[in-house]
Amino acid sequence: MFVVTDKVGTLQIGTARVPAAVDDWTDIKYLHKQVSPLAATTANHRSLPTLTDRSLIEEASTARGRLSYELGTDISSFAYPSSPECSRTSAR
């Protein structure tokens, strides 16, 4: 499961098949502890190939930092947003 950190309170958390609405960070903390470890994705779930290098780094690092802060743990997984990959964003 993944969290789009700037969209908490709307449809932004779930698996690729089943997005689920959460009301606040309390719900996210519960899901992380009781259901499944969570992964970061980008802060706003924007298409990465369309972003400047600076915006791309900001989207990913902001989301990871916020999720780590709210959950009180390091987040090591990243869920790639559903957009075409490009040379700047593919795993190396």
N, C-alpha and C positions, 0 to 999 in steps of 0.2 A: 504494500500500500504506500501511497505517496501523499505529500501535502504541498499544496500551492499556498505558501504562507501568507501572501497578501490578499487571499480570497477566503480566509476563514469566515464562516457564517453563510457561505454559498456552496454550490456544488463544486467541490474542489478536492475532495479526498476520496480515494478508492483504488480499485484495480482498473486495469484497462477495460474490463467488462462491466464493472458495477460501481459507478460513482455514487457517493453517499453524501448527504448534507450533514454538516456538523455545525453546532451553534457557536462554540467557542473553544478556547484552548483546553478547558477542562475535559471536553469530549475527546479531543485529540490525545491528551495525556492518558485517558482511560483506554483508548484504542491501542496506544503504544504499549501499555503495560499488560493489558488483559487479552488482547486479540492478536496483534501482529506488530513486529518492529516496523517502524516507518522509515521511508526514504524521502530525501529532499528531491524536489524538482525545481523548476525556476520559480521566482517570486510571483510572477503574473501569468505563467504558462504561455509565454509568447513564442512565436516561431523563431528559433535560434538563428537559422541562416539569414534572416532579414535584419539582424541586429548588428550594430557596430561592435568591434572588439571590446570596447569599454562597457557597452550595455550588456553584452553577453556575459562578461565576467561579473558584472554587478548583479544580474538576474540570478546567477547560480550561487554566488557567494552570499548574497543577502538571504536567500532562502535557506541555505545550509546553516548560516549563523543564527537566524531567527529560530529555526526548528531546534537546533542544539540548545539555545538559550531557554526556550520554553519547556523543553523536555528534561533539561538538566543532564544531558548526556551527549557524547560525540556522535555525530551522524556521518556514517561512512558510505552509505549507499546513495546513488543518484539515479532517479528515474528520468530518462530522456523524454522531453515533451513530444507529443505526436506531431512531428514536422519532419520534413526531409532532412537527412543528415548532410553535412557539408564538410569540407576538409578541415575547417576550424573546430568542428565539434565532434568529429568521430574519434573513437578510442584509438590510442596509439600503443 
